[in-house]
Amino acid sequence: MTRYDRALAINRSAVSALAWSASANTWLGHADRANELVQRAIDLSPLDPHMYSFHSIAAAAHAAAGNYDRSIAFARRSLRENRGLTATHKVLTMSLALSGQIDDAKCVASELLSLEPGFTVNGFRQRYPGQQSSHVDDFCNGLSLAGVPQ
């Protein structure tokens, strides 16, 4: 976080620093701050070739804030731009499940598991950088509801 803050102090328009700082803020449980940062990155660089990544980061930040409809919209945009980003499949799966769209969540989970066959809820929990955040249990619950193996 110190390096992201320093980069942004030097250049408030550093799109990469904004986006990755947003990810780190999401992991730390600062979803509102994450949403502000990633939206600024999107606004500053609307034609960025990494927009799929920015949309995925926005989806995760909105999911962490419990804004599942916004998360779903950003995740779907990201997948239209890059179908292979499994992080986006994960956040879309959990957001659909947590919003009550279980059948859709199961379809996305099936696609996720075809891209990442060994993916499990416990593996996600162990590798998720925000293990101490309040949203990690919700994320894991969403994956479980969608039929991702424990």
Buried (B, 14 or more C-beta within 10 A) or exposed (E): EEEBEEBBEEEEEBBBBBBBBBBBBBBBBBBEBBBBBBBBBBEBBEEBEBBBBBBBBBBBBBBBBBBBEBBBBBBBBBBEBBEEBBBBBBBBBBBBBBBEBBEBBBBBBBBBBEEBEEBBBEBBBEEBEBEEBEBBEBBBBBBBBBBBEE
